[in-house]
Amino acid sequence: MSASTTAPSAPPRRAALSDPGYQAFLALRTVFTVAPILFGLDKFANLLVDWPGYLAPWIDGIVPGTAQQAMYGVGVIEVVAGVVVALAPRFGGWLVAGWLAGIILNLLTIPGYYDIALRDFGLLVAAVALARLAVRYAGPAGRDETE
């Protein structure tokens, strides 16, 4: 194979850390790992907010049990989503974006929660950016290409 057709090797770690795209990838990967896990765990404690109040009444009427019991399920899903982002950000970014789309739909059906739905739309766009950046910066196994 000639030198012009060989695949470029991964940049040295120090050089990659100075790459703004890689910095953005690391920031998004960290946030979308930690935040879903922390918020998911808080669904069991309600320390940050009274989470059942964020469940639309029509969804509460569909799911079995109480709104708090529904939040336990939500918490489990969020913790799993955070772990998936940590292990496989290419897939995890899309998983979080899909989950946020569901949250936005829920919030748009509760009067007075439109500002939170708008914030979550921004988070959805960031999760898509993570998934797209992961194509470049995370290997197939989810490990950073620079490691």
N, C-alpha and C positions, 0 to 999 in steps of 0.2 A: 504494500500500500504506500503510495507516495505521501509526502508530508502535507500536500495540499488537500488530501482526502481524509486525513485522520480526524477523528472527533476531538474537539478541544477538551483538555482536561479541566477538572473543576478548579476554580481559582483558589489560591491559598486562603486559608481561613481569615487572616488579617485583612487581606484585600476585600474579601466578601463582606466583612463587617463594616467596611467603609462604603459599600454599595447602598445607595438610598432605597432601591427596590427591595433589597434583602432586609434592610432595617424595617421597612414597612411590613414586610412579611412576618418578621419576628414579633413586631408589636401586635399585629392583628392575631397571630397565632397564640401569643401569650394571653391577650385579653379574652379571646374566644375559647380558651381552655379554662382559665380561672373563673371568669364571670359566670358562665352557665353552671359550673360546679358549685360555686358559692351560693348563687341564687337558688339553684336546685335544692341544696341542703337547707336553705332558709325556708323552703316550703314546708318543712317539718317543724320549724320553730317559730315562724312568723315574727322574727326579731326586727327585720327591716321594715316590714309593712304587713298589714292584714291581707294576705294574698287571696283568700276567698272572695274579697270584695272586687277583685279584678276579673272574676269569672262572670261572663254574661249570663243573665238569668235563663235564656233559651238553651244555653249549653248545660247549665246546671240542671235543667229539666230533662235533658237527654241522657246525661251520664248517670250511672247508678250511684247511690250513696249521697253523702253531703258534699257541699262545695269544698270543705277542707279535705275530705277523702279524695276528691278529684285533684286537689293540689298536691297530694302525696304522689299521685301518678305523674303529674306534671314535673314534680321535683326529680323523680327517677329518670324521666326522659331527658331533662336538662343536664343531669350529672352524666348520663351516658353520652350526650352530645358533646360535652366538654372533653371527655376522655377520647372520643372519636377524633375531635379536632387535634388533640395532642398526638395521637398515633397516626392519623391519616388525614392531614389537612385538606388534601384535594377533595376528598369526599365529605369531610367534616364541615367545611365551609358551606357546601351546598345543603347539608343536613340542617345546619343552624339557620341558613337563609329560609329554608322551607318551614322550619319551626316558627321563625319570626313572622312569616307570612300568615300562619295560623293565628298567632297572637294578635297581629294587626287586625285580621278579620274579626276576632273576638272583641277587641277594643272599639272598633268602629261601630259596633252594635250596642255600645253602652254610652248613653249621653254623658258628655263631660270628660271623656277620656280621649278625645281626638288629638290632644297635644302629645299624649304618651304614644298613640299610634304613629304620629309623625316621627317622633324620636326613634321608635322601633323600625320605621322605614329606613332611617339613616343607618341603623345597625344592620338591617338586611343588606343594604348596598355594601357596607363594609365586609360582611360575611361573604358576599359574592366576590369582592376584591381579594379576600383571603384565598378563596378557592382558585381564582385565576392566577394569583401570585404563586400559589403552591405548585402549579404546573411547571413553573420555572425553577423555584427554589427548594422544593421538596422532592426527594427521589420517590420511586414507586412504593417503597416500603414506608414512606412518611418521614424518613430521616432527612435532615438538611443535606443538600448536595455538598456543602462545604465541610462536613464533618469527616 
